[in-house]
Each structure stands twice: as C-alpha cells, then as structure tokens.
Amino acid sequence: MSNRVYTVDALIKRGYRTKPTVGLLNGCVAALFLVFALMLPLLAFYGLVPIETVNMAGRYLAFGIVAVGLDLIWGYTGILSLCQSLFFALGGYAMGMYLAHQGNLFGPNGIPEALYVVYPYAIGESKGMEVLPWFWMPFKSFNLTLLLGMLIPGLLAGVIGFFGFISRVRGVYFAILTQALTVAAWMFFSQNNMKLCGTNGLTHFKTIAGHSLREDPVKLALYGATLASLVGVYVLCSLLVRSRFGRVLVAIRDSEVTLRFTGYQPFAYKTAIFALSGAIAGLAGLLYTPQANIVTPSYMEARWSILMVVWVAVGGRGSLGGAVLGALLVNLLYNTLTSQHTVLGVTWKPDYWPFVLGLLFVVVVLVLPGGLVSLWKKYTDRIAVEI
C-alpha cells in the first residue's frame, strides 16, 4: 500500500510535461486553426464567403466549448455525464428569454411574442389578462442574463454532482442518473403550462443589445465572441489540467479508491469540476442561441447527450484539442451528409446520416480508442524520436 500511495502523491506533484518538439508541433496546429478561424470573417467581410457559413461556424464553435467541458469530466476525471445537453439548453434558454424581451411585446403586461402565441390561459382568463411569470423578469437585463446563463447550470451541476458523488454513485449508474434527470427536464420544459413556450421553444428574436440579429456585422461579432470564448475556455482548462488540481482529477480517474486512502476527498474535487463543466456548457448555450435564432426542449433529448459524448470520443478523450476537433468534424460531416447529393448516378439521402454516425463511433471505439488525436500523437512522437 505504501508504494501505491507514493505513486499517487508523485503523480499529483510532478505536473504535466511534454517533449519540446511535440509541444511545438501542437502549437503550430493550434496557430493554424486560429489563423483559419480569424480569416473566415475577413473573407465574409469581402464577400468571398457567405455570411451563413460564418454563422454556421459560430454555432459549431459553441459546440466545441461544450466538448471541452465534457472532456474535463470524462476524459480527465473519468466521469461519463449524459446531462451536458441539459446545461447547454439552460444557458440557451437564459439567452432566449432575454432575446424574446427585445422583440415584439403584447398585452398590457408586455408579454414576449414567443410566450404570447402559446400562453396557457387558466379557466376564466382571456386575451389581455396575460401575466409575465416572475422567472422571466431577471432576463430583461443583458448583463444579468450572461451571469445567470452560466450560474444556473453551474449551480444545478454542483447540486447533482454533490449528492451523486457523496453517495458514491459511479460509472454507468451515474451516467444513467444524469440521463434520467435530463429526460425529466425535457418533459418539464415541453409542458406548455410551465410558461416556457412548450415544444415551440423560444423564437421570434430580433435584436441583441440594441442591434439587429439580421445584420452581417452583428453575425460577425457573435462569431468573434464565440471564438474568443472557445480560446479562453481552452486556455483556462489547459491551465487547470496542468495544475495540482488537474493532477488530482487524473488520479481520481486512475485510482479513486487509492486517492481516498491518502486523505483526499474525491467527491469535493468531482463536484467542483462537474459544476465548472456545467457552467461552461451554459456559456456555450448563451452563445449558440442568438446564432441559431431558436432554442427548444429538443436540445435536452437523449440523442443530444449521446451526440456530445460522440464528439469527445471521436476527437480524443483526455485531450482538450481533440474534443474541439471532434465537435467540429462531426458537425461538418453532419452538415455535408444531411443534404441530398447525386454522384455518378448514386443518390445520397439525409436518412443515411444516423448509420454513418453509428459506424463512426464503432470504428473509433474498436480501432482508435484514443480518438483521432491519437494519430497525431503517434506522428509527433515519431518525429520527436527521429529528431
């Protein structure tokens, strides 16, 4: 036992080190990504790329933010969560409620259009008797919306994590628990009498912070904000996983029982990282909604939770860059393969996409368990050895 304790303690203290050559190559790839990402809005400004392409790229970058947060808890801490879509949707609803306030308002109480058209009148109520629910009030402020859009999912994640981890719910049982909670939330948000617009969701967005969402400069600004947020989240998480706290997370993943014997409280670390991951997903939802112009309970469906896991698995679990790569690649494939094409007399139909996605996941699990980033690691390690 003493040797194992020493190994865990050494793991926590020694920090993260990479070969200089490997780090240089990885840095070059990141730099190329940033150059391309920064050139995209410039090309759109000069009319060389449609603004819709920039808008689509902004949405996919928001998915990359979700993937980074999921990789923190799954790749580095070993916790498979199937409720990241819930936290993402909560951030999206926060922004959606703010945007709904900026559009057309109806009735004497200023009911947003998205709520007005599906308002659940009680017995004896009629047009003109609508009342704006109290929980809509805080989202009239843009700054407060940004805060609540991360705080609410972060706090909810903290509560779920605390009671789950202190009860030592682990592995597949925790995954089932998080998926059940997500399905319950989907059912709650889908009910029209909850005054969250039911299955229609929030839409009819017109302006954000006084600027029209249809204007090209606004779309470019939203893309820039999403890119900056992705870079910021990536840097923050990179520093985190290289810190002592990050090494404790890895030790939890590799041997939680042994770490507990050394005097650590794994549930506290797991709760903290789970809450942070929830806040990151909420941030992604905040950025995604004004670019998608809609948010509905469908983002809480089981398929979205599973899809987010696929992003990380395809890119490379335990690699923040791999998580971003997987999110971008899978969504680009989705955009391409959900359109009908005819090549050499063979017609490709959008109905084939689920089969491609399933096959991609199976291939990654069986052939590339480390994801696509493992191929890059093998390549860079080989170059480092040759040099």
BATI-290558 format. One line per 3 residues: number of its first residue (from 1); for each residue x, y, z of C-alpha. Coordinates in steps of 0.5 Angstrom, whole numbers, always signed. Each point is the difference from the previous one (the first is absolute). Layout:
NUM = X/Y/Z ~ ...
end
This chain:
1 = +0/+0/+0 ~ +6/+5/+2 ~ +3/-1/-7
4 = -7/+2/-4 ~ -1/+6/+5 ~ +6/+3/-2
7 = -1/-2/-7 ~ -7/+4/+0 ~ +4/+6/+4
10 = +5/+0/-5 ~ -5/+1/-6 ~ -3/+6/+4
13 = +6/+3/+1 ~ +4/-1/-6 ~ -4/+4/-5
16 = -1/+0/-8 ~ +6/-1/-4 ~ +0/-1/-8
19 = +6/+0/-5 ~ +2/+6/-2 ~ -1/-2/-8
22 = -7/-3/+2 ~ -2/+7/+3 ~ +3/+4/-6
25 = -4/-4/-5 ~ -6/+0/+4 ~ +1/+8/+1
28 = +0/+0/-8 ~ -6/-4/-1 ~ -4/+5/+5
31 = +3/+6/-3 ~ -2/-2/-7 ~ -7/-1/+3
34 = +0/+7/+3 ~ +2/+3/-7 ~ -5/-4/-4
37 = -6/+2/+5 ~ +2/+7/+0 ~ +1/+0/-7
40 = -7/-2/-1 ~ -4/+6/+2 ~ +5/+4/-4
43 = -2/-4/-6 ~ -7/+1/+1 ~ +1/+8/+1
46 = +3/+0/-7 ~ -6/-4/-3 ~ +5/-7/-1
49 = -4/-4/+5 ~ -8/+0/+1 ~ -1/+3/+7
52 = -5/-6/+1 ~ +7/-4/+0 ~ +3/+4/+6
55 = -7/+0/+3 ~ +1/-8/+0 ~ +7/+0/+2
58 = -2/+4/+6 ~ -5/-5/+2 ~ +5/-6/-1
61 = +5/+4/+5 ~ -5/+1/+5 ~ -1/-8/+0
64 = +8/+0/+0 ~ -1/+4/+7 ~ -5/-6/+3
67 = +5/-5/-3 ~ +6/+3/+4 ~ -4/+0/+7
70 = -3/-7/-1 ~ +8/-2/-1 ~ +1/+3/+6
73 = -4/-5/+4 ~ +0/-6/-5 ~ +7/+0/-3
76 = +4/+3/+7 ~ -5/-2/+5 ~ -3/-7/-2
79 = -7/+2/+1 ~ -5/-1/-6 ~ -5/+5/+0
82 = -6/+0/-4 ~ -3/+6/+2 ~ +4/+6/-3
85 = -5/+1/-5 ~ -5/+2/+6 ~ +5/+5/+2
88 = +1/+2/-7 ~ -7/+1/-1 ~ -1/+4/+6
91 = +5/+5/-2 ~ -3/+0/-7 ~ -7/+2/+4
94 = +3/+5/+4 ~ +2/+4/-6 ~ -6/-2/-4
97 = -4/+3/+6 ~ +4/+7/-1 ~ -1/+0/-7
100 = -7/-1/+0 ~ -1/+6/+4 ~ +4/+4/-5
103 = -5/-2/-5 ~ -8/+2/-1 ~ -4/+0/+6
106 = -7/-1/+1 ~ -5/+2/+5 ~ +0/+5/+6
109 = +5/-4/+4 ~ +5/+0/-6 ~ +0/-8/-2
112 = +5/-2/-5 ~ -2/-3/-6 ~ +2/-7/+1
115 = -4/+0/+6 ~ -6/+4/-2 ~ -1/-5/-6
118 = -1/-6/+5 ~ -2/+3/+6 ~ -3/-5/+4
121 = -6/+3/+3 ~ -4/-2/+6 ~ -7/-1/+1
124 = -3/+7/+0 ~ +6/+3/-4 ~ -1/+3/-7
127 = +4/+5/-4 ~ +3/+6/+4 ~ +1/-4/+6
130 = +7/-3/-1 ~ +5/+1/+6 ~ +7/+0/-1
133 = +3/-6/+4 ~ +5/+2/+6 ~ +5/-4/-3
136 = +0/+4/-7 ~ +2/+6/+4 ~ +7/+0/+1
139 = +2/-2/-7 ~ -2/+7/-2 ~ +7/+2/+1
142 = +5/-2/-4 ~ +6/+0/+5 ~ -4/-4/+5
145 = -2/-5/-6 ~ +7/-1/-1 ~ +1/-1/+7
148 = -6/-5/+1 ~ +1/-4/-6 ~ +7/-2/+3
151 = -2/+0/+7 ~ -7/-4/+0 ~ +3/-6/-4
154 = +7/+0/+4 ~ -4/+0/+7 ~ -5/-5/-3
157 = +6/-5/-2 ~ +3/+2/+7 ~ -6/-3/+4
160 = -1/-6/-5 ~ +8/-1/+1 ~ +0/+1/+7
163 = -6/-5/+2 ~ +2/-5/-5 ~ +8/+0/+2
166 = -1/+0/+7 ~ -5/-6/-1 ~ +6/-3/-4
169 = -4/-1/-6 ~ +5/-2/-5 ~ +1/-3/-7
172 = -6/-2/-4 ~ -5/+2/+6 ~ +2/+7/+0
175 = -1/+0/-8 ~ -7/-3/+1 ~ -2/+5/+5
178 = +3/+6/-4 ~ -4/-2/-6 ~ -7/-1/+4
181 = +1/+7/+3 ~ +1/+3/-7 ~ -6/-4/-2
184 = -4/+2/+6 ~ +2/+8/-2 ~ -2/-1/-7
187 = -7/-3/+2 ~ -1/+6/+4 ~ +2/+6/-5
190 = -4/-4/-5 ~ -6/+2/+4 ~ -4/+6/-2
193 = -3/+2/+7 ~ +7/+1/+2 ~ +0/+6/-4
196 = +7/-1/-3 ~ -4/-1/-7 ~ +0/-7/+0
199 = +2/-4/-6 ~ +0/+6/-4 ~ +6/+3/+4
202 = +3/+7/-1 ~ +0/+3/-6 ~ -2/+7/-4
205 = +7/+3/+2 ~ +1/+7/-3 ~ +6/+4/+4
208 = +5/-2/+5 ~ +3/+6/+4 ~ -4/+5/-5
211 = +3/-3/-6 ~ -4/-4/-5 ~ +2/-7/-1
214 = -1/+0/-7 ~ +6/+5/-2 ~ +6/-3/-2
217 = +5/+4/+5 ~ -5/-3/+6 ~ +1/-7/-3
220 = +8/+1/-1 ~ +0/+3/+7 ~ -4/-6/+3
223 = +5/-5/-4 ~ +6/+4/+3 ~ -3/+0/+7
226 = -1/-8/+0 ~ +8/-1/-3 ~ +2/+5/+6
229 = -4/-4/+5 ~ +3/-7/-3 ~ +7/+2/+0
232 = -1/+3/+7 ~ -3/-6/+3 ~ +5/-5/-4
235 = +6/+4/+4 ~ -4/+0/+6 ~ -1/-7/+0
238 = +7/-2/-2 ~ +3/+4/+6 ~ -5/-4/+4
241 = +2/-7/-2 ~ +8/+2/+1 ~ -1/+3/+7
244 = +0/-4/+6 ~ -8/+0/+0 ~ +0/-3/-7
247 = +5/-6/+2 ~ -5/-2/+6 ~ -5/+0/-5
250 = +4/-5/-4 ~ +2/-4/+6 ~ -8/-1/+1
253 = -1/-3/-7 ~ +6/-5/+1 ~ -1/-2/+7
256 = -5/+4/+4 ~ +0/-5/+6 ~ +7/+0/+1
259 = +0/+8/+0 ~ -5/+0/+5 ~ +4/-4/+5
262 = +5/+5/-1 ~ -4/+5/+4 ~ -3/+4/-6
265 = -8/+1/-1 ~ -1/-2/-7 ~ -7/+2/+0
268 = +1/+7/+1 ~ +5/+0/-6 ~ -5/-3/-4
271 = -6/+4/+2 ~ +5/+6/-2 ~ +2/-2/-7
274 = -7/-2/-1 ~ -3/+7/+2 ~ +5/+3/-5
277 = -2/-4/-5 ~ -7/+2/+0 ~ +2/+7/+0
280 = +4/-1/-6 ~ -6/-4/-3 ~ -4/+6/+2
283 = +4/+5/-3 ~ +0/-4/-7 ~ -7/+1/+0
286 = +0/+7/+1 ~ +4/+1/-6 ~ -4/-5/-4
289 = -7/+2/+1 ~ +1/+7/-4 ~ +3/-3/-6
292 = -5/-6/+0 ~ -6/+5/+1 ~ -3/-5/+4
295 = +0/-4/+6 ~ -5/-6/+1 ~ +0/-6/+5
298 = +2/-5/-5 ~ +7/+2/+2 ~ -1/-4/+6
301 = -2/-6/-3 ~ +5/-6/+1 ~ +2/+0/-7
304 = +4/+7/+1 ~ +3/-3/+6 ~ +3/-6/-3
307 = +2/+4/-6 ~ +4/+4/+4 ~ +4/-6/+3
310 = +1/-2/-7 ~ +3/+7/-2 ~ +5/-1/+6
313 = +1/-8/-2 ~ +2/+2/-7 ~ +4/+5/+1
316 = +4/-3/+6 ~ -2/-1/+7 ~ +5/+3/+5
319 = +2/+6/-5 ~ -3/+6/+0 ~ +2/+2/-7
322 = -2/-7/-2 ~ -7/+2/+3 ~ -1/+6/-4
325 = +3/-4/-6 ~ -6/-5/+1 ~ -5/+5/+0
328 = +2/+4/-6 ~ +1/-6/-4 ~ -6/-4/+2
331 = -5/+6/-1 ~ +4/+2/-7 ~ -2/-7/-2
334 = -7/+1/+2 ~ -1/+6/-4 ~ +3/-4/-6
337 = -3/-6/+1 ~ -7/+2/+1 ~ -1/+3/-6
340 = -2/-4/-7 ~ +5/-1/-5 ~ +1/-4/-6
343 = +7/-2/-2 ~ +1/-5/-6 ~ -7/-2/+0
346 = +0/-2/+7 ~ -5/+5/+5 ~ +2/+1/+7
349 = -6/+1/+4 ~ +0/+4/+7 ~ -3/-6/+3
352 = +6/-4/+0 ~ +4/+5/+5 ~ -2/-4/+6
355 = +3/-6/-3 ~ +7/+4/-1 ~ +0/+3/+7
358 = -1/-7/+3 ~ +5/-3/-5 ~ +5/+6/+2
361 = -1/-2/+7 ~ +1/-7/+0 ~ +6/+1/-4
364 = +3/+5/+5 ~ -1/-5/+6 ~ +3/-6/-4
367 = +5/+3/-4 ~ +2/+6/+3 ~ -2/+0/+7
370 = +4/+7/+1 ~ -3/+3/-5 ~ +2/+4/-6
373 = +5/+4/+4 ~ +4/-7/+2 ~ +2/+0/-7
376 = +3/+7/+0 ~ +4/-2/+7 ~ +3/-6/-4
379 = +2/+4/-5 ~ +3/+6/+4 ~ +3/-6/+5
382 = +3/-3/-6 ~ +3/+7/-3 ~ +3/+1/+7
385 = +4/-6/+1 ~ +3/+1/-7 ~ +2/+7/+2
end
